[in-house]
Amino acid sequence: MQVENNGSGGNDAIACPRCNHAMIEIQACHLLCGNCGSHLDCSDKGSYW
Ligand SMILES: [Zn+2]
């Protein structure tokens, strides 16, 4: 799984709004859910397509 907790890294994993799975950052400002495939753009937080 892609969910990693690196101690005190301060790396906030963003949960997928659809399935609550931790999102993978594929680029700056672009997250992908490895579970359901939702995309999330940081310029439009909260919406996904
Ligand atoms: Zn998801």
mmCIF file of the protein (N, C-alpha, C, O) and its ligand, coordinates in Angstrom:
data_MODEL
# 
_entry.id   MODEL 
# 
loop_
_entity.id 
_entity.type 
_entity.pdbx_number_of_molecules 
1 polymer     1 
2 non-polymer 1 
# 
_entity_poly.entity_id                      1 
_entity_poly.type                           'polypeptide(L)' 
_entity_poly.nstd_linkage                   no 
_entity_poly.nstd_monomer                   no 
_entity_poly.pdbx_seq_one_letter_code       MQVENNGSGGNDAIACPRCNHAMIEIQACHLLCGNCGSHLDCSDKGSYW 
_entity_poly.pdbx_seq_one_letter_code_can   MQVENNGSGGNDAIACPRCNHAMIEIQACHLLCGNCGSHLDCSDKGSYW 
_entity_poly.pdbx_strand_id                 A 
# 
loop_
_entity_poly_seq.entity_id 
_entity_poly_seq.num 
_entity_poly_seq.mon_id 
_entity_poly_seq.hetero 
1 1  MET n 
1 2  GLN n 
1 3  VAL n 
1 4  GLU n 
1 5  ASN n 
1 6  ASN n 
1 7  GLY n 
1 8  SER n 
1 9  GLY n 
1 10 GLY n 
1 11 ASN n 
1 12 ASP n 
1 13 ALA n 
1 14 ILE n 
1 15 ALA n 
1 16 CYS n 
1 17 PRO n 
1 18 ARG n 
1 19 CYS n 
1 20 ASN n 
1 21 HIS n 
1 22 ALA n 
1 23 MET n 
1 24 ILE n 
1 25 GLU n 
1 26 ILE n 
1 27 GLN n 
1 28 ALA n 
1 29 CYS n 
1 30 HIS n 
1 31 LEU n 
1 32 LEU n 
1 33 CYS n 
1 34 GLY n 
1 35 ASN n 
1 36 CYS n 
1 37 GLY n 
1 38 SER n 
1 39 HIS n 
1 40 LEU n 
1 41 ASP n 
1 42 CYS n 
1 43 SER n 
1 44 ASP n 
1 45 LYS n 
1 46 GLY n 
1 47 SER n 
1 48 TYR n 
1 49 TRP n 
# 
loop_
_struct_asym.id 
_struct_asym.entity_id 
A 1 
B 2 
# 
loop_
_chem_comp.id 
_chem_comp.type 
_chem_comp.mon_nstd_flag 
ALA 'L-peptide linking' y 
ARG 'L-peptide linking' y 
ASN 'L-peptide linking' y 
ASP 'L-peptide linking' y 
CYS 'L-peptide linking' y 
GLN 'L-peptide linking' y 
GLU 'L-peptide linking' y 
GLY 'peptide linking'   y 
HIS 'L-peptide linking' y 
ILE 'L-peptide linking' y 
LEU 'L-peptide linking' y 
LYS 'L-peptide linking' y 
MET 'L-peptide linking' y 
PRO 'L-peptide linking' y 
SER 'L-peptide linking' y 
TRP 'L-peptide linking' y 
TYR 'L-peptide linking' y 
VAL 'L-peptide linking' y 
ZN  non-polymer         . 
# 
_pdbx_entity_nonpoly.entity_id   2 
_pdbx_entity_nonpoly.name        ? 
_pdbx_entity_nonpoly.comp_id     ZN 
# 
_pdbx_nonpoly_scheme.asym_id         B 
_pdbx_nonpoly_scheme.entity_id       2 
_pdbx_nonpoly_scheme.mon_id          ZN 
_pdbx_nonpoly_scheme.ndb_seq_num     1 
_pdbx_nonpoly_scheme.pdb_seq_num     101 
_pdbx_nonpoly_scheme.auth_seq_num    101 
_pdbx_nonpoly_scheme.pdb_mon_id      ZN 
_pdbx_nonpoly_scheme.auth_mon_id     ZN 
_pdbx_nonpoly_scheme.pdb_strand_id   A 
_pdbx_nonpoly_scheme.pdb_ins_code    . 
# 
loop_
_atom_site.group_PDB 
_atom_site.id 
_atom_site.type_symbol 
_atom_site.label_atom_id 
_atom_site.label_alt_id 
_atom_site.label_comp_id 
_atom_site.label_asym_id 
_atom_site.label_entity_id 
_atom_site.label_seq_id 
_atom_site.pdbx_PDB_ins_code 
_atom_site.Cartn_x 
_atom_site.Cartn_y 
_atom_site.Cartn_z 
_atom_site.occupancy 
_atom_site.B_iso_or_equiv 
_atom_site.pdbx_formal_charge 
_atom_site.auth_seq_id 
_atom_site.auth_comp_id 
_atom_site.auth_asym_id 
_atom_site.auth_atom_id 
_atom_site.pdbx_PDB_model_num 
ATOM   1   N  N  . MET A 1 1  ? 0.840   -1.206 0.000   1.00 0.00 ? 1   MET A N  1 
ATOM   2   C  CA . MET A 1 1  ? 0.000   0.000  0.000   1.00 0.00 ? 1   MET A CA 1 
ATOM   3   C  C  . MET A 1 1  ? 0.871   1.251  0.000   1.00 0.00 ? 1   MET A C  1 
ATOM   4   O  O  . MET A 1 1  ? 2.057   1.194  0.327   1.00 0.00 ? 1   MET A O  1 
ATOM   5   N  N  . GLN A 1 2  ? 0.293   2.344  -0.358  1.00 0.00 ? 2   GLN A N  1 
ATOM   6   C  CA . GLN A 1 2  ? 1.041   3.584  -0.470  1.00 0.00 ? 2   GLN A CA 1 
ATOM   7   C  C  . GLN A 1 2  ? 1.008   4.399  0.822   1.00 0.00 ? 2   GLN A C  1 
ATOM   8   O  O  . GLN A 1 2  ? 1.607   5.471  0.906   1.00 0.00 ? 2   GLN A O  1 
ATOM   9   N  N  . VAL A 1 3  ? 0.320   3.893  1.800   1.00 0.00 ? 3   VAL A N  1 
ATOM   10  C  CA . VAL A 1 3  ? 0.193   4.661  3.029   1.00 0.00 ? 3   VAL A CA 1 
ATOM   11  C  C  . VAL A 1 3  ? 1.443   4.469  3.872   1.00 0.00 ? 3   VAL A C  1 
ATOM   12  O  O  . VAL A 1 3  ? 1.741   3.365  4.328   1.00 0.00 ? 3   VAL A O  1 
ATOM   13  N  N  . GLU A 1 4  ? 2.161   5.555  4.068   1.00 0.00 ? 4   GLU A N  1 
ATOM   14  C  CA . GLU A 1 4  ? 3.379   5.476  4.848   1.00 0.00 ? 4   GLU A CA 1 
ATOM   15  C  C  . GLU A 1 4  ? 3.364   6.532  5.929   1.00 0.00 ? 4   GLU A C  1 
ATOM   16  O  O  . GLU A 1 4  ? 2.932   7.665  5.720   1.00 0.00 ? 4   GLU A O  1 
ATOM   17  N  N  . ASN A 1 5  ? 3.830   6.144  7.050   1.00 0.00 ? 5   ASN A N  1 
ATOM   18  C  CA . ASN A 1 5  ? 3.923   7.086  8.144   1.00 0.00 ? 5   ASN A CA 1 
ATOM   19  C  C  . ASN A 1 5  ? 5.378   7.193  8.552   1.00 0.00 ? 5   ASN A C  1 
ATOM   20  O  O  . ASN A 1 5  ? 5.892   6.374  9.314   1.00 0.00 ? 5   ASN A O  1 
ATOM   21  N  N  . ASN A 1 6  ? 6.025   8.211  8.035   1.00 0.00 ? 6   ASN A N  1 
ATOM   22  C  CA . ASN A 1 6  ? 7.446   8.364  8.296   1.00 0.00 ? 6   ASN A CA 1 
ATOM   23  C  C  . ASN A 1 6  ? 7.709   9.172  9.558   1.00 0.00 ? 6   ASN A C  1 
ATOM   24  O  O  . ASN A 1 6  ? 8.259   10.272 9.514   1.00 0.00 ? 6   ASN A O  1 
ATOM   25  N  N  . GLY A 1 7  ? 7.312   8.613  10.649  1.00 0.00 ? 7   GLY A N  1 
ATOM   26  C  CA . GLY A 1 7  ? 7.579   9.266  11.919  1.00 0.00 ? 7   GLY A CA 1 
ATOM   27  C  C  . GLY A 1 7  ? 7.100   10.702 11.943  1.00 0.00 ? 7   GLY A C  1 
ATOM   28  O  O  . GLY A 1 7  ? 5.929   10.980 11.682  1.00 0.00 ? 7   GLY A O  1 
ATOM   29  N  N  . SER A 1 8  ? 8.015   11.620 12.258  1.00 0.00 ? 8   SER A N  1 
ATOM   30  C  CA . SER A 1 8  ? 7.630   13.025 12.361  1.00 0.00 ? 8   SER A CA 1 
ATOM   31  C  C  . SER A 1 8  ? 8.033   13.793 11.104  1.00 0.00 ? 8   SER A C  1 
ATOM   32  O  O  . SER A 1 8  ? 8.673   14.841 11.197  1.00 0.00 ? 8   SER A O  1 
ATOM   33  N  N  . GLY A 1 9  ? 7.674   13.292 9.959   1.00 0.00 ? 9   GLY A N  1 
ATOM   34  C  CA . GLY A 1 9  ? 8.028   13.963 8.729   1.00 0.00 ? 9   GLY A CA 1 
ATOM   35  C  C  . GLY A 1 9  ? 7.148   15.152 8.442   1.00 0.00 ? 9   GLY A C  1 
ATOM   36  O  O  . GLY A 1 9  ? 7.539   16.054 7.701   1.00 0.00 ? 9   GLY A O  1 
ATOM   37  N  N  . GLY A 1 10 ? 5.980   15.163 9.012   1.00 0.00 ? 10  GLY A N  1 
ATOM   38  C  CA . GLY A 1 10 ? 5.053   16.245 8.735   1.00 0.00 ? 10  GLY A CA 1 
ATOM   39  C  C  . GLY A 1 10 ? 4.473   16.134 7.338   1.00 0.00 ? 10  GLY A C  1 
ATOM   40  O  O  . GLY A 1 10 ? 3.994   17.119 6.777   1.00 0.00 ? 10  GLY A O  1 
ATOM   41  N  N  . ASN A 1 11 ? 4.515   14.974 6.795   1.00 0.00 ? 11  ASN A N  1 
ATOM   42  C  CA . ASN A 1 11 ? 3.964   14.757 5.475   1.00 0.00 ? 11  ASN A CA 1 
ATOM   43  C  C  . ASN A 1 11 ? 2.491   14.379 5.601   1.00 0.00 ? 11  ASN A C  1 
ATOM   44  O  O  . ASN A 1 11 ? 2.148   13.237 5.906   1.00 0.00 ? 11  ASN A O  1 
ATOM   45  N  N  . ASP A 1 12 ? 1.645   15.347 5.363   1.00 0.00 ? 12  ASP A N  1 
ATOM   46  C  CA . ASP A 1 12 ? 0.227   15.089 5.539   1.00 0.00 ? 12  ASP A CA 1 
ATOM   47  C  C  . ASP A 1 12 ? -0.322  14.321 4.355   1.00 0.00 ? 12  ASP A C  1 
ATOM   48  O  O  . ASP A 1 12 ? -0.337  14.822 3.231   1.00 0.00 ? 12  ASP A O  1 
ATOM   49  N  N  . ALA A 1 13 ? -0.758  13.140 4.602   1.00 0.00 ? 13  ALA A N  1 
ATOM   50  C  CA . ALA A 1 13 ? -1.438  12.405 3.551   1.00 0.00 ? 13  ALA A CA 1 
ATOM   51  C  C  . ALA A 1 13 ? -2.865  12.916 3.472   1.00 0.00 ? 13  ALA A C  1 
ATOM   52  O  O  . ALA A 1 13 ? -3.549  13.065 4.484   1.00 0.00 ? 13  ALA A O  1 
ATOM   53  N  N  . ILE A 1 14 ? -3.293  13.176 2.262   1.00 0.00 ? 14  ILE A N  1 
ATOM   54  C  CA . ILE A 1 14 ? -4.657  13.654 2.069   1.00 0.00 ? 14  ILE A CA 1 
ATOM   55  C  C  . ILE A 1 14 ? -5.543  12.461 1.753   1.00 0.00 ? 14  ILE A C  1 
ATOM   56  O  O  . ILE A 1 14 ? -5.248  11.660 0.866   1.00 0.00 ? 14  ILE A O  1 
ATOM   57  N  N  . ALA A 1 15 ? -6.602  12.366 2.478   1.00 0.00 ? 15  ALA A N  1 
ATOM   58  C  CA . ALA A 1 15 ? -7.502  11.240 2.258   1.00 0.00 ? 15  ALA A CA 1 
ATOM   59  C  C  . ALA A 1 15 ? -8.393  11.498 1.054   1.00 0.00 ? 15  ALA A C  1 
ATOM   60  O  O  . ALA A 1 15 ? -8.871  12.611 0.837   1.00 0.00 ? 15  ALA A O  1 
ATOM   61  N  N  . CYS A 1 16 ? -8.599  10.468 0.295   1.00 0.00 ? 16  CYS A N  1 
ATOM   62  C  CA . CYS A 1 16 ? -9.486  10.550 -0.853  1.00 0.00 ? 16  CYS A CA 1 
ATOM   63  C  C  . CYS A 1 16 ? -10.893 10.915 -0.395  1.00 0.00 ? 16  CYS A C  1 
ATOM   64  O  O  . CYS A 1 16 ? -11.428 10.300 0.527   1.00 0.00 ? 16  CYS A O  1 
ATOM   65  N  N  . PRO A 1 17 ? -11.494 11.918 -1.040  1.00 0.00 ? 17  PRO A N  1 
ATOM   66  C  CA . PRO A 1 17 ? -12.845 12.315 -0.643  1.00 0.00 ? 17  PRO A CA 1 
ATOM   67  C  C  . PRO A 1 17 ? -13.890 11.263 -1.000  1.00 0.00 ? 17  PRO A C  1 
ATOM   68  O  O  . PRO A 1 17 ? -15.020 11.302 -0.514  1.00 0.00 ? 17  PRO A O  1 
ATOM   69  N  N  . ARG A 1 18 ? -13.510 10.362 -1.822  1.00 0.00 ? 18  ARG A N  1 
ATOM   70  C  CA . ARG A 1 18 ? -14.481 9.381  -2.273  1.00 0.00 ? 18  ARG A CA 1 
ATOM   71  C  C  . ARG A 1 18 ? -14.408 8.113  -1.428  1.00 0.00 ? 18  ARG A C  1 
ATOM   72  O  O  . ARG A 1 18 ? -15.434 7.584  -1.000  1.00 0.00 ? 18  ARG A O  1 
ATOM   73  N  N  . CYS A 1 19 ? -13.194 7.632  -1.193  1.00 0.00 ? 19  CYS A N  1 
ATOM   74  C  CA . CYS A 1 19 ? -13.089 6.344  -0.506  1.00 0.00 ? 19  CYS A CA 1 
ATOM   75  C  C  . CYS A 1 19 ? -12.237 6.418  0.750   1.00 0.00 ? 19  CYS A C  1 
ATOM   76  O  O  . CYS A 1 19 ? -12.075 5.424  1.458   1.00 0.00 ? 19  CYS A O  1 
ATOM   77  N  N  . ASN A 1 20 ? -11.689 7.601  1.026   1.00 0.00 ? 20  ASN A N  1 
ATOM   78  C  CA . ASN A 1 20 ? -10.921 7.815  2.258   1.00 0.00 ? 20  ASN A CA 1 
ATOM   79  C  C  . ASN A 1 20 ? -9.561  7.135  2.255   1.00 0.00 ? 20  ASN A C  1 
ATOM   80  O  O  . ASN A 1 20 ? -8.903  7.056  3.292   1.00 0.00 ? 20  ASN A O  1 
ATOM   81  N  N  . HIS A 1 21 ? -9.150  6.660  1.132   1.00 0.00 ? 21  HIS A N  1 
ATOM   82  C  CA . HIS A 1 21 ? -7.821  6.083  0.995   1.00 0.00 ? 21  HIS A CA 1 
ATOM   83  C  C  . HIS A 1 21 ? -6.810  7.229  0.914   1.00 0.00 ? 21  HIS A C  1 
ATOM   84  O  O  . HIS A 1 21 ? -7.142  8.313  0.436   1.00 0.00 ? 21  HIS A O  1 
ATOM   85  N  N  . ALA A 1 22 ? -5.588  6.998  1.373   1.00 0.00 ? 22  ALA A N  1 
ATOM   86  C  CA . ALA A 1 22 ? -4.576  8.055  1.286   1.00 0.00 ? 22  ALA A CA 1 
ATOM   87  C  C  . ALA A 1 22 ? -4.223  8.311  -0.173  1.00 0.00 ? 22  ALA A C  1 
ATOM   88  O  O  . ALA A 1 22 ? -3.982  7.378  -0.938  1.00 0.00 ? 22  ALA A O  1 
ATOM   89  N  N  . MET A 1 23 ? -4.195  9.583  -0.548  1.00 0.00 ? 23  MET A N  1 
ATOM   90  C  CA . MET A 1 23 ? -3.912  9.958  -1.919  1.00 0.00 ? 23  MET A CA 1 
ATOM   91  C  C  . MET A 1 23 ? -2.405  9.921  -2.181  1.00 0.00 ? 23  MET A C  1 
ATOM   92  O  O  . MET A 1 23 ? -1.604  10.169 -1.279  1.00 0.00 ? 23  MET A O  1 
ATOM   93  N  N  . ILE A 1 24 ? -2.029  9.610  -3.416  1.00 0.00 ? 24  ILE A N  1 
ATOM   94  C  CA . ILE A 1 24 ? -0.639  9.608  -3.837  1.00 0.00 ? 24  ILE A CA 1 
ATOM   95  C  C  . ILE A 1 24 ? -0.367  10.901 -4.589  1.00 0.00 ? 24  ILE A C  1 
ATOM   96  O  O  . ILE A 1 24 ? -1.144  11.289 -5.462  1.00 0.00 ? 24  ILE A O  1 
ATOM   97  N  N  . GLU A 1 25 ? 0.726   11.567 -4.259  1.00 0.00 ? 25  GLU A N  1 
ATOM   98  C  CA . GLU A 1 25 ? 1.061   12.798 -4.975  1.00 0.00 ? 25  GLU A CA 1 
ATOM   99  C  C  . GLU A 1 25 ? 1.876   12.431 -6.210  1.00 0.00 ? 25  GLU A C  1 
ATOM   100 O  O  . GLU A 1 25 ? 3.045   12.063 -6.099  1.00 0.00 ? 25  GLU A O  1 
ATOM   101 N  N  . ILE A 1 26 ? 1.268   12.528 -7.368  1.00 0.00 ? 26  ILE A N  1 
ATOM   102 C  CA . ILE A 1 26 ? 1.967   12.168 -8.591  1.00 0.00 ? 26  ILE A CA 1 
ATOM   103 C  C  . ILE A 1 26 ? 2.725   13.348 -9.160  1.00 0.00 ? 26  ILE A C  1 
ATOM   104 O  O  . ILE A 1 26 ? 3.708   13.164 -9.877  1.00 0.00 ? 26  ILE A O  1 
ATOM   105 N  N  . GLN A 1 27 ? 2.282   14.563 -8.852  1.00 0.00 ? 27  GLN A N  1 
ATOM   106 C  CA . GLN A 1 27 ? 3.003   15.781 -9.184  1.00 0.00 ? 27  GLN A CA 1 
ATOM   107 C  C  . GLN A 1 27 ? 2.657   16.775 -8.097  1.00 0.00 ? 27  GLN A C  1 
ATOM   108 O  O  . GLN A 1 27 ? 1.778   16.536 -7.270  1.00 0.00 ? 27  GLN A O  1 
ATOM   109 N  N  . ALA A 1 28 ? 3.375   17.913 -8.113  1.00 0.00 ? 28  ALA A N  1 
ATOM   110 C  CA . ALA A 1 28 ? 2.964   18.985 -7.221  1.00 0.00 ? 28  ALA A CA 1 
ATOM   111 C  C  . ALA A 1 28 ? 1.548   19.377 -7.616  1.00 0.00 ? 28  ALA A C  1 
ATOM   112 O  O  . ALA A 1 28 ? 1.245   19.585 -8.791  1.00 0.00 ? 28  ALA A O  1 
ATOM   113 N  N  . CYS A 1 29 ? 0.720   19.468 -6.642  1.00 0.00 ? 29  CYS A N  1 
ATOM   114 C  CA . CYS A 1 29 ? -0.671  19.888 -6.865  1.00 0.00 ? 29  CYS A CA 1 
ATOM   115 C  C  . CYS A 1 29 ? -1.495  18.874 -7.651  1.00 0.00 ? 29  CYS A C  1 
ATOM   116 O  O  . CYS A 1 29 ? -2.524  19.230 -8.224  1.00 0.00 ? 29  CYS A O  1 
ATOM   117 N  N  . HIS A 1 30 ? -1.076  17.669 -7.685  1.00 0.00 ? 30  HIS A N  1 
ATOM   118 C  CA . HIS A 1 30 ? -1.900  16.685 -8.368  1.00 0.00 ? 30  HIS A CA 1 
ATOM   119 C  C  . HIS A 1 30 ? -1.832  15.372 -7.625  1.00 0.00 ? 30  HIS A C  1 
ATOM   120 O  O  . HIS A 1 30 ? -0.795  14.710 -7.590  1.00 0.00 ? 30  HIS A O  1 
ATOM   121 N  N  . LEU A 1 31 ? -2.936  15.010 -7.040  1.00 0.00 ? 31  LEU A N  1 
ATOM   122 C  CA . LEU A 1 31 ? -3.001  13.788 -6.248  1.00 0.00 ? 31  LEU A CA 1 
ATOM   123 C  C  . LEU A 1 31 ? -3.849  12.749 -6.950  1.00 0.00 ? 31  LEU A C  1 
ATOM   124 O  O  . LEU A 1 31 ? -4.802  13.064 -7.663  1.00 0.00 ? 31  LEU A O  1 
ATOM   125 N  N  . LEU A 1 32 ? -3.483  11.529 -6.731  1.00 0.00 ? 32  LEU A N  1 
ATOM   126 C  CA . LEU A 1 32 ? -4.233  10.428 -7.318  1.00 0.00 ? 32  LEU A CA 1 
ATOM   127 C  C  . LEU A 1 32 ? -4.540  9.410  -6.232  1.00 0.00 ? 32  LEU A C  1 
ATOM   128 O  O  . LEU A 1 32 ? -3.683  9.075  -5.415  1.00 0.00 ? 32  LEU A O  1 
ATOM   129 N  N  . CYS A 1 33 ? -5.741  8.936  -6.234  1.00 0.00 ? 33  CYS A N  1 
ATOM   130 C  CA . CYS A 1 33 ? -6.102  7.882  -5.302  1.00 0.00 ? 33  CYS A CA 1 
ATOM   131 C  C  . CYS A 1 33 ? -5.750  6.534  -5.907  1.00 0.00 ? 33  CYS A C  1 
ATOM   132 O  O  . CYS A 1 33 ? -6.225  6.185  -6.988  1.00 0.00 ? 33  CYS A O  1 
ATOM   133 N  N  . GLY A 1 34 ? -4.917  5.784  -5.208  1.00 0.00 ? 34  GLY A N  1 
ATOM   134 C  CA . GLY A 1 34 ? -4.515  4.479  -5.713  1.00 0.00 ? 34  GLY A CA 1 
ATOM   135 C  C  . GLY A 1 34 ? -5.587  3.430  -5.526  1.00 0.00 ? 34  GLY A C  1 
ATOM   136 O  O  . GLY A 1 34 ? -5.474  2.315  -6.035  1.00 0.00 ? 34  GLY A O  1 
ATOM   137 N  N  . ASN A 1 35 ? -6.608  3.781  -4.807  1.00 0.00 ? 35  ASN A N  1 
ATOM   138 C  CA . ASN A 1 35 ? -7.663  2.819  -4.525  1.00 0.00 ? 35  ASN A CA 1 
ATOM   139 C  C  . ASN A 1 35 ? -8.800  2.910  -5.535  1.00 0.00 ? 35  ASN A C  1 
ATOM   140 O  O  . ASN A 1 35 ? -9.161  1.913  -6.161  1.00 0.00 ? 35  ASN A O  1 
ATOM   141 N  N  . CYS A 1 36 ? -9.363  4.109  -5.694  1.00 0.00 ? 36  CYS A N  1 
ATOM   142 C  CA . CYS A 1 36 ? -10.520 4.240  -6.583  1.00 0.00 ? 36  CYS A CA 1 
ATOM   143 C  C  . CYS A 1 36 ? -10.197 5.016  -7.852  1.00 0.00 ? 36  CYS A C  1 
ATOM   144 O  O  . CYS A 1 36 ? -11.011 5.063  -8.773  1.00 0.00 ? 36  CYS A O  1 
ATOM   145 N  N  . GLY A 1 37 ? -9.004  5.631  -7.909  1.00 0.00 ? 37  GLY A N  1 
ATOM   146 C  CA . GLY A 1 37 ? -8.597  6.311  -9.135  1.00 0.00 ? 37  GLY A CA 1 
ATOM   147 C  C  . GLY A 1 37 ? -9.032  7.755  -9.239  1.00 0.00 ? 37  GLY A C  1 
ATOM   148 O  O  . GLY A 1 37 ? -8.878  8.366  -10.296 1.00 0.00 ? 37  GLY A O  1 
ATOM   149 N  N  . SER A 1 38 ? -9.573  8.316  -8.173  1.00 0.00 ? 38  SER A N  1 
ATOM   150 C  CA . SER A 1 38 ? -9.968  9.724  -8.208  1.00 0.00 ? 38  SER A CA 1 
ATOM   151 C  C  . SER A 1 38 ? -8.742  10.620 -8.294  1.00 0.00 ? 38  SER A C  1 
ATOM   152 O  O  . SER A 1 38 ? -7.697  10.316 -7.718  1.00 0.00 ? 38  SER A O  1 
ATOM   153 N  N  . HIS A 1 39 ? -8.875  11.716 -9.009  1.00 0.00 ? 39  HIS A N  1 
ATOM   154 C  CA . HIS A 1 39 ? -7.826  12.718 -9.064  1.00 0.00 ? 39  HIS A CA 1 
ATOM   155 C  C  . HIS A 1 39 ? -8.238  13.902 -8.217  1.00 0.00 ? 39  HIS A C  1 
ATOM   156 O  O  . HIS A 1 39 ? -9.423  14.189 -8.044  1.00 0.00 ? 39  HIS A O  1 
ATOM   157 N  N  . LEU A 1 40 ? -7.241  14.575 -7.699  1.00 0.00 ? 40  LEU A N  1 
ATOM   158 C  CA . LEU A 1 40 ? -7.521  15.760 -6.904  1.00 0.00 ? 40  LEU A CA 1 
ATOM   159 C  C  . LEU A 1 40 ? -6.467  16.794 -7.206  1.00 0.00 ? 40  LEU A C  1 
ATOM   160 O  O  . LEU A 1 40 ? -5.269  16.517 -7.164  1.00 0.00 ? 40  LEU A O  1 
ATOM   161 N  N  . ASP A 1 41 ? -6.931  17.998 -7.514  1.00 0.00 ? 41  ASP A N  1 
ATOM   162 C  CA . ASP A 1 41 ? -6.030  19.086 -7.858  1.00 0.00 ? 41  ASP A CA 1 
ATOM   163 C  C  . ASP A 1 41 ? -5.987  20.069 -6.707  1.00 0.00 ? 41  ASP A C  1 
ATOM   164 O  O  . ASP A 1 41 ? -7.033  20.446 -6.178  1.00 0.00 ? 41  ASP A O  1 
ATOM   165 N  N  . CYS A 1 42 ? -4.804  20.490 -6.310  1.00 0.00 ? 42  CYS A N  1 
ATOM   166 C  CA . CYS A 1 42 ? -4.700  21.340 -5.137  1.00 0.00 ? 42  CYS A CA 1 
ATOM   167 C  C  . CYS A 1 42 ? -5.247  22.729 -5.383  1.00 0.00 ? 42  CYS A C  1 
ATOM   168 O  O  . CYS A 1 42 ? -5.545  23.447 -4.428  1.00 0.00 ? 42  CYS A O  1 
ATOM   169 N  N  . SER A 1 43 ? -5.388  23.125 -6.627  1.00 0.00 ? 43  SER A N  1 
ATOM   170 C  CA . SER A 1 43 ? -5.963  24.427 -6.911  1.00 0.00 ? 43  SER A CA 1 
ATOM   171 C  C  . SER A 1 43 ? -7.466  24.412 -6.707  1.00 0.00 ? 43  SER A C  1 
ATOM   172 O  O  . SER A 1 43 ? -8.124  25.452 -6.720  1.00 0.00 ? 43  SER A O  1 
ATOM   173 N  N  . ASP A 1 44 ? -7.979  23.247 -6.524  1.00 0.00 ? 44  ASP A N  1 
ATOM   174 C  CA . ASP A 1 44 ? -9.418  23.112 -6.382  1.00 0.00 ? 44  ASP A CA 1 
ATOM   175 C  C  . ASP A 1 44 ? -9.708  22.050 -5.334  1.00 0.00 ? 44  ASP A C  1 
ATOM   176 O  O  . ASP A 1 44 ? -10.417 21.074 -5.581  1.00 0.00 ? 44  ASP A O  1 
ATOM   177 N  N  . LYS A 1 45 ? -9.145  22.269 -4.177  1.00 0.00 ? 45  LYS A N  1 
ATOM   178 C  CA . LYS A 1 45 ? -9.243  21.274 -3.112  1.00 0.00 ? 45  LYS A CA 1 
ATOM   179 C  C  . LYS A 1 45 ? -10.694 20.949 -2.785  1.00 0.00 ? 45  LYS A C  1 
ATOM   180 O  O  . LYS A 1 45 ? -11.549 21.826 -2.665  1.00 0.00 ? 45  LYS A O  1 
ATOM   181 N  N  . GLY A 1 46 ? -10.919 19.710 -2.655  1.00 0.00 ? 46  GLY A N  1 
ATOM   182 C  CA . GLY A 1 46 ? -12.260 19.291 -2.289  1.00 0.00 ? 46  GLY A CA 1 
ATOM   183 C  C  . GLY A 1 46 ? -13.043 18.787 -3.475  1.00 0.00 ? 46  GLY A C  1 
ATOM   184 O  O  . GLY A 1 46 ? -14.029 18.068 -3.313  1.00 0.00 ? 46  GLY A O  1 
ATOM   185 N  N  . SER A 1 47 ? -12.607 19.161 -4.683  1.00 0.00 ? 47  SER A N  1 
ATOM   186 C  CA . SER A 1 47 ? -13.320 18.610 -5.837  1.00 0.00 ? 47  SER A CA 1 
ATOM   187 C  C  . SER A 1 47 ? -12.421 17.628 -6.550  1.00 0.00 ? 47  SER A C  1 
ATOM   188 O  O  . SER A 1 47 ? -11.196 17.743 -6.503  1.00 0.00 ? 47  SER A O  1 
ATOM   189 N  N  . TYR A 1 48 ? -12.998 16.714 -7.175  1.00 0.00 ? 48  TYR A N  1 
ATOM   190 C  CA . TYR A 1 48 ? -12.251 15.667 -7.865  1.00 0.00 ? 48  TYR A CA 1 
ATOM   191 C  C  . TYR A 1 48 ? -13.085 15.213 -9.042  1.00 0.00 ? 48  TYR A C  1 
ATOM   192 O  O  . TYR A 1 48 ? -14.292 15.449 -9.109  1.00 0.00 ? 48  TYR A O  1 
ATOM   193 N  N  . TRP A 1 49 ? -12.426 14.569 -9.947  1.00 0.00 ? 49  TRP A N  1 
ATOM   194 C  CA . TRP A 1 49 ? -13.146 14.130 -11.118 1.00 0.00 ? 49  TRP A CA 1 
ATOM   195 C  C  . TRP A 1 49 ? -12.637 12.790 -11.599 1.00 0.00 ? 49  TRP A C  1 
ATOM   196 O  O  . TRP A 1 49 ? -13.137 12.260 -12.591 1.00 0.00 ? 49  TRP A O  1 
HETATM 197 ZN ZN . ZN  B 2 .  ? -10.319 6.952  -3.601  1.00 0.00 2 101 ZN  A ZN 1 
# 
